[in-house]
Amino acid sequence: MKYFTLLLLTFLSLNAAVDNDSLLKKEIGHMLVVGFDGASIDENSSIVKDLQEYELGGVILFDRLYSDKTQTKNISSPAQLQDLTKQLKSFAAKPLLISIDQEGGKVARLKPLYGFESIPSAQKIAQMPEEEARAIYKKQAKMLKDNGINCDFAPVVDLAIEPKNTVIVGLERSYGDTDAITKYAGIFMQELSQQNIISVLKHFPGHGSSLGDSHAGFVDVSNTWSEKELEPYKYFIEKNEVDMIMSAHVFNSHLDSKYPATLSYNTNTKLLREQLGYRGVLISDDMQMGAISQHYSLKERVALAINSGVDMLLFGNQLEGNSVKDIINAIYESVQNGEISKLRIQEANARIANLHTKNAIIQKPILFSQKRINLTKEYIKNHYALDVKNIDIKPKSIVLHWTSIMNFELCHERLKAEEIVAGRAYIEKASLLNVSAHFLVNRDGTIYQLMPENLMARHTIGLNYSSIGIENIGGQDNKEEDLTPEQVEANIKLIRYLKQKYPNIEYLLGHHEYLKMQDSPLWLEQDKNYRTAKVDPGAAFMADVRNNIKDLGLKKP
């Protein structure tokens, strides 16, 4: 009996070890974006097996093989590409980044030769009026969306510093100086975002002053790089508009005396995260480029990159071939021997999960003209005794609600108007500004964004000037605990995403808890008689959400 018990315990321990190993390898898989050969795939394709076994974070598509430009790699026509991206999504076990390099000009995988729209280079775009540039980038974003692409490794925000630079300036990939970059790259990013396509700023900390090409070999910018190359990153990070950043393989002894940027803790953590305040996903440039592959083994490359602060590793499989299994095993072994911490893997996975949450949010804006802005300013003045120039807020809390209306479209229509709808005399007396929220979560867990979360919405008495409001469809006739498990999960994901984006958020509360905040510095309501009783979204819903975000450290009221 003792022998049987020992055997059983050994068997269970081995199974647990196998399960833990499998989970760790999937977490590592989430951190990989890989290229593959083939214009179509099926269940027997190696990429499909890798997607399903390791839950890869993404794929990157190319039009032609690097080794033979006459041969198709992944893209030959719109119809073929649409079929391929549908196949990839159907086989993927988890949300998948289907990525591409589509900058415009000479760096474009979707070419007119294959039946796609022609898009000008960044250099040419920078010579156009803003309206014309926006129209072009709107067209390109729609083209990407229509063809199943949800991540574009663009725009380039490298400054055009060195005229002899062949890889950036020579290919017309730069908009020019900081002003041009922030203007036109900003338009590019906005149009991608409107189509739920992730944008990627590149190449951090700057490739525009280089004299070499990191595809081919070692590139040293120590004597040419300047701090002004960080200005576009500072600008977009401060505006909280960055989805992802791509690292460069350039070496700069002033930032790190030993390692190129992709492998540099000083560059990726101390500079990018600690000094510039970036909190999102950092992806490497292609880990097979000569600048690092000629100097570091696969195991050295991946360990150094991950430990430096890189969250996702790009392997285009154009310049050399690395199997997914080999890459994952190299990282897995480094975790097992303590060279990479499990905490670092979990940190990267959390950022990647938040990126997927952001990418799944559907834009469904309410009316937002100067009229709403003026009504909001008036509300702030009358209720908070503040005379403001704009309606920007610095979020310190998140408030969860339910709508008491069960129909999504009807609810959106009620929130859409700029003035309060008829039949709500008490709150109309307080202000004509319509009630709203920043987000609206449908019964199936789909998240819709109604307005920018850094602008004030009227959703919670006393707290509007520092809170983000999340409405959930449900609670008809104030029915308790009416929200769905899908809404619980969606709220958890959305809160995690918002806390990463706005680290100064301190509180999470249900609407029914708002009166407990009256002694908080966040409470600004001046009218002591303006209060309403609330029961939404309910204690059980709040408990479910809070139990799954304890690690965020958000306070109750």
QUIBELZI-V90051 format. One record per residue. N is the residue number from 1. SS is DSSP state (hx for helix, st for strand, lp for the rest). NEAR is the number of other ideal C-beta (glycine too) atoms within 12 Angstrom. Layout:
# QUIBELZI-V90051
n:N ss:SS near:NEAR
n:N ss:SS near:NEAR
This chain:
# QUIBELZI-V90051
n:1 ss:lp near:7
n:2 ss:hx near:8
n:3 ss:hx near:9
n:4 ss:hx near:10
n:5 ss:hx near:11
n:6 ss:hx near:12
n:7 ss:hx near:13
n:8 ss:hx near:14
n:9 ss:hx near:14
n:10 ss:hx near:14
n:11 ss:hx near:14
n:12 ss:hx near:14
n:13 ss:hx near:14
n:14 ss:hx near:14
n:15 ss:hx near:14
n:16 ss:hx near:14
n:17 ss:hx near:15
n:18 ss:hx near:14
n:19 ss:hx near:14
n:20 ss:hx near:18
n:21 ss:hx near:21
n:22 ss:hx near:19
n:23 ss:hx near:22
n:24 ss:hx near:30
n:25 ss:hx near:31
n:26 ss:hx near:30
n:27 ss:hx near:35
n:28 ss:hx near:43
n:29 ss:hx near:40
n:30 ss:lp near:39
n:31 ss:lp near:48
n:32 ss:st near:51
n:33 ss:st near:46
n:34 ss:st near:43
n:35 ss:lp near:41
n:36 ss:lp near:38
n:37 ss:lp near:27
n:38 ss:lp near:28
n:39 ss:lp near:29
n:40 ss:lp near:27
n:41 ss:lp near:30
n:42 ss:lp near:16
n:43 ss:lp near:13
n:44 ss:lp near:12
n:45 ss:lp near:22
n:46 ss:hx near:26
n:47 ss:hx near:39
n:48 ss:hx near:28
n:49 ss:hx near:22
n:50 ss:hx near:38
n:51 ss:hx near:36
n:52 ss:hx near:24
n:53 ss:hx near:23
n:54 ss:hx near:38
n:55 ss:lp near:32
n:56 ss:lp near:45
n:57 ss:lp near:45
n:58 ss:st near:49
n:59 ss:st near:45
n:60 ss:st near:44
n:61 ss:st near:46
n:62 ss:lp near:38
n:63 ss:lp near:34
n:64 ss:st near:24
n:65 ss:lp near:23
n:66 ss:lp near:23
n:67 ss:lp near:15
n:68 ss:lp near:11
n:69 ss:lp near:14
n:70 ss:lp near:10
n:71 ss:lp near:18
n:72 ss:st near:25
n:73 ss:lp near:32
n:74 ss:lp near:43
n:75 ss:lp near:39
n:76 ss:lp near:27
n:77 ss:lp near:22
n:78 ss:hx near:23
n:79 ss:hx near:19
n:80 ss:hx near:27
n:81 ss:hx near:36
n:82 ss:hx near:27
n:83 ss:hx near:23
n:84 ss:hx near:38
n:85 ss:hx near:35
n:86 ss:hx near:21
n:87 ss:hx near:29
n:88 ss:hx near:40
n:89 ss:hx near:24
n:90 ss:hx near:19
n:91 ss:hx near:30
n:92 ss:lp near:31
n:93 ss:lp near:21
n:94 ss:lp near:23
n:95 ss:lp near:28
n:96 ss:lp near:41
n:97 ss:st near:43
n:98 ss:st near:45
n:99 ss:st near:44
n:100 ss:st near:44
n:101 ss:lp near:39
n:102 ss:st near:46
n:103 ss:st near:43
n:104 ss:st near:43
n:105 ss:lp near:29
n:106 ss:lp near:25
n:107 ss:st near:32
n:108 ss:st near:34
n:109 ss:lp near:38
n:110 ss:lp near:42
n:111 ss:lp near:29
n:112 ss:hx near:16
n:113 ss:hx near:17
n:114 ss:hx near:25
n:115 ss:lp near:19
n:116 ss:lp near:31
n:117 ss:lp near:26
n:118 ss:lp near:21
n:119 ss:lp near:36
n:120 ss:lp near:30
n:121 ss:lp near:33
n:122 ss:hx near:44
n:123 ss:hx near:30
n:124 ss:hx near:25
n:125 ss:hx near:38
n:126 ss:lp near:35
n:127 ss:lp near:17
n:128 ss:lp near:23
n:129 ss:lp near:14
n:130 ss:hx near:20
n:131 ss:hx near:11
n:132 ss:hx near:18
n:133 ss:hx near:32
n:134 ss:hx near:24
n:135 ss:hx near:20
n:136 ss:hx near:30
n:137 ss:hx near:41
n:138 ss:hx near:25
n:139 ss:hx near:27
n:140 ss:hx near:41
n:141 ss:hx near:36
n:142 ss:hx near:23
n:143 ss:hx near:35
n:144 ss:hx near:45
n:145 ss:hx near:29
n:146 ss:hx near:22
n:147 ss:lp near:36
n:148 ss:lp near:35
n:149 ss:lp near:45
n:150 ss:lp near:39
n:151 ss:st near:43
n:152 ss:st near:48
n:153 ss:lp near:46
n:154 ss:lp near:45
n:155 ss:lp near:51
n:156 ss:st near:50
n:157 ss:lp near:49
n:158 ss:lp near:49
n:159 ss:lp near:40
n:160 ss:lp near:35
n:161 ss:lp near:28
n:162 ss:lp near:28
n:163 ss:lp near:14
n:164 ss:lp near:17
n:165 ss:lp near:32
n:166 ss:lp near:22
n:167 ss:lp near:37
n:168 ss:lp near:45
n:169 ss:lp near:29
n:170 ss:lp near:25
n:171 ss:lp near:27
n:172 ss:lp near:29
n:173 ss:lp near:39
n:174 ss:lp near:44
n:175 ss:lp near:40
n:176 ss:lp near:30
n:177 ss:lp near:23
n:178 ss:hx near:31
n:179 ss:hx near:17
n:180 ss:hx near:31
n:181 ss:hx near:41
n:182 ss:hx near:30
n:183 ss:hx near:29
n:184 ss:hx near:40
n:185 ss:hx near:45
n:186 ss:hx near:31
n:187 ss:hx near:34
n:188 ss:hx near:48
n:189 ss:hx near:37
n:190 ss:hx near:28
n:191 ss:hx near:34
n:192 ss:hx near:42
n:193 ss:hx near:31
n:194 ss:hx near:26
n:195 ss:lp near:30
n:196 ss:lp near:34
n:197 ss:lp near:40
n:198 ss:st near:45
n:199 ss:st near:47
n:200 ss:st near:44
n:201 ss:st near:47
n:202 ss:st near:46
n:203 ss:st near:51
n:204 ss:st near:48
n:205 ss:lp near:48
n:206 ss:lp near:46
n:207 ss:lp near:48
n:208 ss:lp near:46
n:209 ss:lp near:35
n:210 ss:lp near:43
n:211 ss:lp near:28
n:212 ss:lp near:29
n:213 ss:lp near:27
n:214 ss:lp near:41
n:215 ss:lp near:32
n:216 ss:lp near:21
n:217 ss:lp near:23
n:218 ss:lp near:25
n:219 ss:lp near:40
n:220 ss:st near:26
n:221 ss:lp near:39
n:222 ss:lp near:21
n:223 ss:lp near:16
n:224 ss:lp near:27
n:225 ss:lp near:35
n:226 ss:lp near:21
n:227 ss:hx near:21
n:228 ss:hx near:24
n:229 ss:hx near:37
n:230 ss:hx near:35
n:231 ss:hx near:27
n:232 ss:hx near:44
n:233 ss:hx near:41
n:234 ss:hx near:29
n:235 ss:hx near:24
n:236 ss:hx near:34
n:237 ss:hx near:30
n:238 ss:hx near:17
n:239 ss:lp near:21
n:240 ss:lp near:27
n:241 ss:lp near:32
n:242 ss:lp near:40
n:243 ss:lp near:46
n:244 ss:st near:46
n:245 ss:st near:49
n:246 ss:st near:50
n:247 ss:st near:53
n:248 ss:lp near:50
n:249 ss:lp near:49
n:250 ss:lp near:49
n:251 ss:st near:35
n:252 ss:lp near:36
n:253 ss:lp near:20
n:254 ss:lp near:23
n:255 ss:lp near:36
n:256 ss:lp near:29
n:257 ss:lp near:14
n:258 ss:lp near:18
n:259 ss:lp near:33
n:260 ss:lp near:48
n:261 ss:hx near:51
n:262 ss:hx near:51
n:263 ss:hx near:38
n:264 ss:lp near:36
n:265 ss:hx near:28
n:266 ss:hx near:28
n:267 ss:hx near:46
n:268 ss:hx near:39
n:269 ss:hx near:29
n:270 ss:hx near:19
n:271 ss:hx near:33
n:272 ss:hx near:38
n:273 ss:hx near:29
n:274 ss:hx near:15
n:275 ss:hx near:19
n:276 ss:lp near:30
n:277 ss:lp near:23
n:278 ss:lp near:37
n:279 ss:lp near:32
n:280 ss:lp near:41
n:281 ss:st near:47
n:282 ss:st near:48
n:283 ss:st near:46
n:284 ss:st near:50
n:285 ss:st near:45
n:286 ss:st near:40
n:287 ss:lp near:48
n:288 ss:lp near:34
n:289 ss:lp near:38
n:290 ss:hx near:23
n:291 ss:hx near:38
n:292 ss:hx near:43
n:293 ss:hx near:33
n:294 ss:lp near:20
n:295 ss:lp near:22
n:296 ss:lp near:26
n:297 ss:lp near:17
n:298 ss:hx near:28
n:299 ss:hx near:25
n:300 ss:hx near:24
n:301 ss:hx near:39
n:302 ss:hx near:43
n:303 ss:hx near:34
n:304 ss:hx near:38
n:305 ss:hx near:46
n:306 ss:hx near:45
n:307 ss:hx near:31
n:308 ss:hx near:38
n:309 ss:lp near:38
n:310 ss:lp near:50
n:311 ss:lp near:45
n:312 ss:st near:49
n:313 ss:st near:48
n:314 ss:st near:47
n:315 ss:st near:43
n:316 ss:lp near:37
n:317 ss:lp near:34
n:318 ss:lp near:33
n:319 ss:lp near:29
n:320 ss:lp near:24
n:321 ss:lp near:22
n:322 ss:lp near:32
n:323 ss:lp near:22
n:324 ss:hx near:38
n:325 ss:hx near:22
n:326 ss:hx near:24
n:327 ss:hx near:39
n:328 ss:hx near:37
n:329 ss:hx near:23
n:330 ss:hx near:34
n:331 ss:hx near:46
n:332 ss:hx near:33
n:333 ss:hx near:22
n:334 ss:hx near:30
n:335 ss:hx near:32
n:336 ss:hx near:21
n:337 ss:lp near:13
n:338 ss:lp near:13
n:339 ss:lp near:21
n:340 ss:lp near:33
n:341 ss:lp near:19
n:342 ss:hx near:22
n:343 ss:hx near:16
n:344 ss:hx near:30
n:345 ss:hx near:37
n:346 ss:hx near:23
n:347 ss:hx near:29
n:348 ss:hx near:40
n:349 ss:hx near:31
n:350 ss:hx near:29
n:351 ss:hx near:37
n:352 ss:hx near:45
n:353 ss:hx near:31
n:354 ss:hx near:34
n:355 ss:hx near:44
n:356 ss:hx near:34
n:357 ss:hx near:37
n:358 ss:hx near:39
n:359 ss:hx near:37
n:360 ss:hx near:27
n:361 ss:lp near:36
n:362 ss:st near:26
n:363 ss:st near:26
n:364 ss:lp near:29
n:365 ss:lp near:24
n:366 ss:lp near:34
n:367 ss:lp near:22
n:368 ss:lp near:28
n:369 ss:lp near:15
n:370 ss:hx near:13
n:371 ss:hx near:18
n:372 ss:hx near:34
n:373 ss:hx near:24
n:374 ss:hx near:21
n:375 ss:hx near:32
n:376 ss:hx near:37
n:377 ss:hx near:26
n:378 ss:hx near:24
n:379 ss:hx near:40
n:380 ss:hx near:32
n:381 ss:hx near:21
n:382 ss:hx near:24
n:383 ss:hx near:31
n:384 ss:hx near:30
n:385 ss:lp near:14
n:386 ss:lp near:24
n:387 ss:lp near:11
n:388 ss:lp near:22
n:389 ss:lp near:10
n:390 ss:lp near:18
n:391 ss:lp near:30
n:392 ss:st near:21
n:393 ss:lp near:34
n:394 ss:lp near:21
n:395 ss:lp near:36
n:396 ss:lp near:31
n:397 ss:st near:43
n:398 ss:st near:49
n:399 ss:st near:47
n:400 ss:st near:51
n:401 ss:lp near:46
n:402 ss:lp near:42
n:403 ss:lp near:42
n:404 ss:lp near:28
n:405 ss:lp near:30
n:406 ss:lp near:21
n:407 ss:lp near:17
n:408 ss:hx near:27
n:409 ss:hx near:17
n:410 ss:hx near:17
n:411 ss:hx near:33
n:412 ss:hx near:29
n:413 ss:hx near:19
n:414 ss:hx near:28
n:415 ss:hx near:39
n:416 ss:hx near:26
n:417 ss:lp near:25
n:418 ss:lp near:28
n:419 ss:st near:28
n:420 ss:lp near:25
n:421 ss:lp near:22
n:422 ss:lp near:12
n:423 ss:lp near:9
n:424 ss:lp near:21
n:425 ss:hx near:11
n:426 ss:hx near:17
n:427 ss:hx near:26
n:428 ss:hx near:18
n:429 ss:hx near:14
n:430 ss:hx near:28
n:431 ss:lp near:32
n:432 ss:lp near:25
n:433 ss:st near:37
n:434 ss:lp near:33
n:435 ss:lp near:40
n:436 ss:lp near:44
n:437 ss:lp near:44
n:438 ss:lp near:42
n:439 ss:st near:46
n:440 ss:st near:47
n:441 ss:st near:46
n:442 ss:lp near:31
n:443 ss:lp near:26
n:444 ss:lp near:20
n:445 ss:lp near:27
n:446 ss:lp near:25
n:447 ss:st near:39
n:448 ss:st near:33
n:449 ss:st near:38
n:450 ss:lp near:40
n:451 ss:lp near:35
n:452 ss:lp near:30
n:453 ss:lp near:36
n:454 ss:lp near:27
n:455 ss:st near:32
n:456 ss:lp near:41
n:457 ss:lp near:42
n:458 ss:lp near:47
n:459 ss:lp near:43
n:460 ss:lp near:47
n:461 ss:lp near:35
n:462 ss:lp near:38
n:463 ss:lp near:39
n:464 ss:hx near:39
n:465 ss:hx near:39
n:466 ss:hx near:36
n:467 ss:st near:43
n:468 ss:st near:45
n:469 ss:st near:45
n:470 ss:st near:49
n:471 ss:st near:47
n:472 ss:st near:47
n:473 ss:lp near:39
n:474 ss:lp near:37
n:475 ss:lp near:32
n:476 ss:hx near:20
n:477 ss:hx near:14
n:478 ss:hx near:20
n:479 ss:lp near:19
n:480 ss:lp near:20
n:481 ss:lp near:24
n:482 ss:lp near:26
n:483 ss:lp near:40
n:484 ss:lp near:25
n:485 ss:hx near:18
n:486 ss:hx near:21
n:487 ss:hx near:38
n:488 ss:hx near:33
n:489 ss:hx near:27
n:490 ss:hx near:37
n:491 ss:hx near:42
n:492 ss:hx near:36
n:493 ss:hx near:34
n:494 ss:hx near:43
n:495 ss:hx near:42
n:496 ss:hx near:35
n:497 ss:hx near:39
n:498 ss:hx near:40
n:499 ss:hx near:32
n:500 ss:hx near:33
n:501 ss:hx near:34
n:502 ss:lp near:30
n:503 ss:lp near:21
n:504 ss:lp near:23
n:505 ss:lp near:33
n:506 ss:lp near:26
n:507 ss:st near:35
n:508 ss:st near:41
n:509 ss:st near:43
n:510 ss:st near:40
n:511 ss:hx near:42
n:512 ss:hx near:28
n:513 ss:hx near:33
n:514 ss:hx near:37
n:515 ss:hx near:23
n:516 ss:hx near:23
n:517 ss:hx near:33
n:518 ss:lp near:20
n:519 ss:lp near:10
n:520 ss:lp near:24
n:521 ss:lp near:15
n:522 ss:lp near:32
n:523 ss:lp near:31
n:524 ss:lp near:30
n:525 ss:lp near:31
n:526 ss:lp near:19
n:527 ss:lp near:21
n:528 ss:lp near:11
n:529 ss:lp near:12
n:530 ss:lp near:23
n:531 ss:lp near:19
n:532 ss:lp near:23
n:533 ss:lp near:12
n:534 ss:lp near:26
n:535 ss:lp near:25
n:536 ss:lp near:41
n:537 ss:lp near:44
n:538 ss:lp near:29
n:539 ss:hx near:21
n:540 ss:hx near:20
n:541 ss:hx near:40
n:542 ss:hx near:36
n:543 ss:hx near:20
n:544 ss:hx near:26
n:545 ss:hx near:37
n:546 ss:hx near:30
n:547 ss:hx near:15
n:548 ss:lp near:22
n:549 ss:lp near:31
n:550 ss:hx near:16
n:551 ss:hx near:17
n:552 ss:hx near:26
n:553 ss:lp near:15
n:554 ss:lp near:31
n:555 ss:st near:21
n:556 ss:lp near:23
n:557 ss:lp near:30
